[in-house]
């Protein structure tokens, strides 16, 4: 195994100039000024405008489904539309899970931000947040120190009309008892609305949408058009490509209070006249069928992805293997894999990577799986079944509630029917309900649920959907040729993505049996990596000779802490059909770094960059497997430490139960081997 700590293999686009720690100053000499083109990064081609990639994730996908716009690499296939176009791919940061006051729950929590303001915030403008004063004005102001590159506002598609009807004076429903209760947030308003999303045959509230109320279909169209208009206004369609705004929404179905939510992201502004909600599509299968009919087959130029999230709330249901649709099991598995190539592994309601002690997975405990868990033991194991009440912190917990388990379920299906329905790449986002995409600073967390976590006491004592186990959430990173809708969307589709818990560490991963062991020392890293490997999100060819090698290159966030280690997580199904997971320290390790819990001063050394080529020490060519990389920073204080300290003797008892330190991290999309 070869390791190095020099960063020239992976150079992201530099942010605006700022003071950097001294160890990173040599990087500027390697990169050049921010206006200069960056040198090639690992996993990219070398010649100007050329591509030597012979194998990509998409060319190897066996889903067998035509999405009308088939997956394709943007390495030379998509035409350049941006001045800053690089076929070698650049790193862009975004948030694809953002709610505003258009969402029924956000409005109830005193959030009055609209999609226009959310996009402005993402681009660097300040925004006001609850708690509101006596005049209904926000009492705190927040602003990003580093704007984002791309964002989708994803308000709940359910109740878009009802919220507008109940909060706009003069509508025929405004004075109804239901609307009066909603505005006052009384008589269980949130529960009354939320329970609609689990009914097997939901119908809209008659006092609002019927019985002389408003035309809810027309009002949905109006609010949806405002959402589209906001994205169009802020999307930079000039060649400067300063910001990409996607049109999207959240489908918010649940069963037995178990989360089944998906964010729906459209490629461009060719979108249906209304979004699909739980009313029109009361199951995930109905959502997929509706998106195909409404968009892929029904509207020229329309393209779409669905991204499930918060499997940690799903009681085993979100990634349960089931085939309720038309066609064979293999055809349905392929259709699901094509529609849902990604999963949100982290957000403000916790981590969905892994959990120790659940049945059905063999392997040693992973202490790093304890990171930011929304629920902590003891809890009931769902075993092979399903449960209920996950969205209110109840019911059993399943191995399928975490992506490691879901990925293993996919490998099981690959063995059984020849198609993997859960070939899921990773992203992270915030799920902010404040309209504040990208507000992920652990040291300055102000909450994401309006007044429910708008001050220290509320953050530490709040109940679901707020509460002390919540956090700032994460970001999605993509490697794309340019900051355009097409290029970013294609990166999402081919899963050349990763998620972080907030920091902007730059991570590149490639896999292939032919990757040279000394790749970290080679001058022509990019050409070699593209020619001999597949990037994160890809599938390894089965005709490679020898065990897979995973090339990892990671560069610390200039505003973050030093890196501690990079790990390879391997999951596989053995020849007896049993599921396994093993964690390998590929480069770096437990360096003894810590953080003072009183001063929050980091202690101990770390790395500015990490690079290695790791080889699977126990490869069986007849066994399906996945490999993803987890990159960890040195420890830092959790956000709750500052809140607990600020309250002094008034601090609630939960301050004695919460972790004082966390390790921020990145999770890269897996690379699969499926013989």
C-alpha positions, -999 to +999 in steps of 0.1 A: +000+000+000+013+034-009+005+065+011+013+102+008+002+134+024+007+158-005-025+174-020-016+177-057-037+147-067-070+164-058-075+201-062-110+215-060-120+249-072-107+274-047-132+295-028-128+332-024-094+341-010-091+339+028-065+333+054-054+297+053-035+277+079+002+277+072+004+240+063-020+247+034-001+277+019+021+254-003-012+242-019-016+277-034+017+274-051+006+241-066-029+254-076-020+289-088-043+319-083-080+313-080-085+326-115-060+301-130-073+267-142-068+240-116-043+212-122-059+178-129-074+160-101-073+123-094-097+104-115-098+128-145-082+128-179-051+147-188-053+161-223-072+193-229-108+185-237-100+148-239-113+118-221-097+084-218-124+068-197-133+034-211-155+023-183-180+044-163-207+037-137-234+042-163-219+021-191-218-008-166-253-004-151-274-034-156-307-019-147-321-024-182-344+006-180-347+035-204-353+067-186-359+086-218-327+105-211-303+076-205-275+081-180-243+095-196-210+108-185-204+146-188-168+139-197-169+153-232-205+141-239-224+172-227-215+203-246-198+231-227-223+258-217-202+275-189-170+295-192-155+274-164-160+241-182-135+213-174-141+179-188-118+166-160-146+175-135-147+201-108-160+200-072-193+217-065-212+220-032-250+221-027-281+213-007-309+193-022-333+193+008-347+227+017-380+238+031-395+273+034-427+288+048-446+271+019-442+238+038-471+232+062-449+223+092-424+252+086-452+278+086-465+264+119-431+269+134-432+306+125-410+304+094-420+330+068-391+325+044-402+319+008-383+301-020-369+334-034-354+342+000-340+307+003-321+309-030-309+344-020-295+329+013-278+301-006-260+328-027-248+347+003-275+371+014-286+374+050-320+361+062-341+366+093-353+337+115-377+330+144-384+336+172-407+364+160-412+395+180-446+410+189-449+425+154-442+392+137-406+401+127-376+378+130-353+384+159-321+368+146-302+371+114-279+344+097-257+344+067-234+319+049-197+327+049-193+305+019-222+305-006-233+273-023-230+263-059-264+246-064-296+242-044-331+228-048-360+241-027-380+210-018-412+221+000-437+194+009-460+190-021-488+181+003-508+211+016-493+238-007-529+249-014-541+245+021-513+266+037-520+294+012-557+293+017-554+294+055-529+322+057-541+345+030-568+369+042-599+370+020-599+334+008-632+315+012-615+291+036-596+317+057-622+319+085-630+281+087-623+265+120-596+243+105-577+274+091-582+294+123-567+265+143-539+262+118-529+299+120-530+297+158-512+263+159-539+250+183-561+220+187-534+197+172-530+215+139-497+199+130-509+164+140-542+169+121-523+178+089-496+152+094-518+122+099-533+128+065-500+115+051-505+080+064-541+074+053-545+046+028-570+066+007-564+102+016-588+130+008-582+167+011-598+187+039-634+194+029-637+228+048-607+241+027-609+224-006-646+216-008-678+228+008-675+262-007-638+264-001-610+272-025-601+255-058-571+236-043-559+223-076-557+258-091-540+271-059-515+243-060-507+253-096-502+289-085-479+281-056-459+256-077-455+282-104-441+306-078-416+279-068-406+274-104-403+311-110-380+315-079-357+288-093-357+303-128-349+338-114-319+326-094-306+300-118-276+315-137-282+305-173-255+327-186-220+313-194-208+326-161-227+298-144-224+313-109-253+294-094-275+264-103-311+263-090-331+231-094-368+228-093-380+202-068-404+192-040-407+166-013-432+138-015-441+131+021-458+097+024-456+075+054-471+043+066-479+037+103-459+068+112-429+053+094-410+076+071-411+070+033-402+105+022-385+113-011-372+145-026-380+149-063-354+168-083-360+179-119-332+183-144-345+217-158-376+238-160-395+213-181-417+202-152-453+190-147-480+215-141-484+204-105-462+183-082-473+148-071-483+147-035-495+119-013-530+126-023-523+118-060-497+091-052-504+074-019-474+050-022-438+050-034-448+029-063-475+053-072-449+081-070-426+063-094-454+055-118-466+090-117-432+106-123-428+083-153-463+092-167-462+128-158-425+136-167-404+109-184-431+097-208-455+126-207-435+159-211-408+167-237-375+175-221-386+164-186-361+144-165-363+135-129-347+117-099-362+108-065-339+107-035-351+089-003-341+103+031-343+095+068-343+058+065-334+061+102-371+069+108-386+041+087-389+010+110-375-011+082-400+001+055-381+025+033-357-001+019-379-031+023-377-055-007-411-055-023-424-055-059-460-042-060-459-028-095-462-041-130-437-064-146-413-090-133-394-086-101-362-080-121-380-053-142-394-036-111-360-037-094-344-021-124-370+006-126-365+015-090-327+016-093-330+039-123-355+063-106-336+063-072-299+062-078-291+082-045-299+082-008-295+110+017-272+095+043-271+125+067-292+156+075-303+176+106-323+146+119-293+124+122-271+099+105-284+069+085-251+052+077-249+024+102-259+012+137-243-015+158-259-046+172-287-051+147-294-086+134-286-099+100-251-085+095-219-102+105-189-082+115-172-065+144-188-034+160-179-001+145-175+025+172-178+053+146-214+042+139-224+060+171-222+093+153-252+116+156-279+090+161-315+102+164-323+072+185-300+055+209-303+021+225-321+004+240-346-003+212-363-033+197-347-049+167-372-053+138-353-085+127-366-093+092-399-075+098-411-040+099-425-017+126-443+016+131-440+050+148-405+058+138-413+094+130-422+100+166-392+081+180-410+048+185-411+013+172-384-012+162-352-004+144-341-024+114-307-030+097-325-016+066-329+017+084-292+023+076-275+024+043-251-003+050-280-027+055-299-014+025-269-019+003-266-055+015-302-060+008-295-049-028-266-073-031-289-101-019-314-092-046-286-091-072-278-127-063-314-138-063-329-121-094-298-106-112-307-069-105-297-047-076-326-023-067-305-005-041-274+006-060-275+039-040-250+067-042-246+090-012-255+126-006-261+147+025-282+179+029-297+199+057-335+193+055-337+228+069-372+241+076-359+276+080-352+282+043-314+283+051-297+259+027-261+251+036-262+265+072-241+236+086-216+253+109-213+232+141-199+262+160-229+284+152-260+262+151-292+281+154-316+253+146-335+242+115-371+241+128-382+277+133-392+286+168-391+250+179-353+252+181-348+289+179-329+294+211-306+273+234-334+260+257-356+251+228-327+233+210-319+212+241-355+204+253-375+204+220-395+174+208-397+158+174-391+172+148-367+193+169-347+181+199-311+178+212-303+148+190-307+170+159-278+189+144-268+213+116-271+187+089-248+182+059-239+191+023-238+172-010-207+173-031-206+165-068-178+161-094-191+177-126-176+193-157-194+226-149-219+243-127-249+238-150-281+219-145-272+192-171-237+186-157-248+186-120-278+164-128-257+139-147-232+137-118-261+129-095-274+103-118-241+085-122-235+088-085-202+107-087-213+123-054-206+122-017-221+137+014-204+154+044-216+163+078-208+199+071-171+204+063-160+209+027-132+183+025-124+174-011-125+136-016-119+116-047-122+078-049-116+054-078-117+016-079-101-010-102-079-040-101-055-024-126-049+008-106-012+009-099+000+006-063+022+037-067-006+059-081-001+085-053+035+090-066+026+093-103+027+126-121+000+115-146-025+105-119-056+117-138-050+098-170-040+066-152-070+067-128-095+074-156-080+047-179-078+020-153-106+026-128-141+037-122-151+067-100-172+066-069-207+054-078-193+031-105-194-007-110-162-027-113-158-048-144-159-085-137-131-093-162-104-075-142-077-098-130-068-096-093-085-080-063-100-046-065-079-016-055-095+016-041-076+048-047-084+075-021-074+111-021-087+136+005-079+172+011-090+190+043-115+218+044-094+251+046-118+262+073-121+228+090-099+207+112-071+184+101-079+150+087-075+119+109-080+089+087-097+075+056-115+041+059-128+016+034-161+000+044-166-033+025-200-051+025-205-085+009-227-115+006-208-147+011-213-180-008-237-192+020-259-161+015-248-144+048-242-106+049-209-092+062-194-057+068-158-050+076-141-016+082-105-010+072-083+019+081-069+026+046-047+056+055-041+074+087-056+060+120-064+069+155-039+097+160-048+105+196-063+138+187-090+152+210-108+183+220-110+201+254-147+198+264-145+230+284-127+253+260-135+234+228-098+238+218-087+210+194-057+191+206-033+169+186-020+168+151-036+157+119-032+157+082-038+183+055-043+156+030-044+118+027-037+096-003-034+058-007-042+029-029-059+002-008-062-035-020-089-058-008-071-084+013-098-111+011-113-107-024-135-136-037-143-131-074-175-151-070-190-129-042-208-096-047-195-066-027-196-029-023-169-005-012-173+030+001-149+055+018-154+073+051-131+103+057-128+117+093-116+149+107-100+152+141-126+156+170-144+189+177-170+200+202-206+192+193-229+222+189-247+214+221-217+221+243-219+258+236-256+259+243-252+239+276-224+262+287-244+293+279-272+282+302-249+276+332-269+263+362-301+264+341-288+238+317-313+209+313-302+174+325-299+162+288-266+181+288-252+153+309-263+127+284-253+142+250-218+136+235-194+165+240-173+156+210-180+145+174-159+137+144-171+154+112-169+132+082-175+125+045-192+094+030-185+086-006-208+068-030-200+031-031-182+012-059-198-022-066-185-055-077-214-078-089-202-110-106 
